[in-house]
């Protein structure tokens, strides 16, 4: 596997001083030199997945619910523009997601639950740990399209904190199965709530057949994840 190494950190000459004045350039240096994470592009800056970590991506509403259910998840980012919550997981876990969903009996159910692995990218959240005038405060008018909800620890290896398949991950993170179970359940719940609201907003007599937990249980297809 080819690993993208961080750009060397050297003194800035005059040609680079203007570039370094932009937040995205300082963000890139923070990610590459303090975190050791490969990046791509300038504005907006993106983080490459499948090298140091993979990403489990869910709708924002479902993601916030997962945070309430799972106290320790590893680093988590919130993309305000895309309205997505992104949970960092161990590299290689993206390939395991389809089999995990099948084992949890969520296979074939539309969940809006996806994974980013090799070749993927995610919006870089504003770096953490900076005071006023440093990376953590940079951005046009203080706005941030993506932020860390549960940030990584600067200067520390991220791998020990990432969810992995097994009975409990290292660094206090949960095992990947339990995280996927909670994410699938909350994605399904969010989808049902949206469908219910859409039905309530429709004229009387024009409501589609509901797909609910009750219908799955009556059919004998209760999701395995509800028991985890």
Secondary structure, 3 states (H helix, E strand, C coil): CCCCCCCCCCCCCHHHHHHHCCHHHHHHHHHHHHHCCCEECCCCCEEECCCCCEEEEEEHHHHHHHHHHCCCCCCEEEECCCCEEEEEECCCHHHHHHHHHHHCCCCCCCCCCEEECCCCEEECCCCCCCCCCCHHHCCHHHCCCEEEEECCCCCCCCHHHCEECCCCCHHHCCEHHHHHHHHHHHHHHHHHHHHHHHHHHCCCCCCCCCCCHHHHHHCCCCCHHHHC
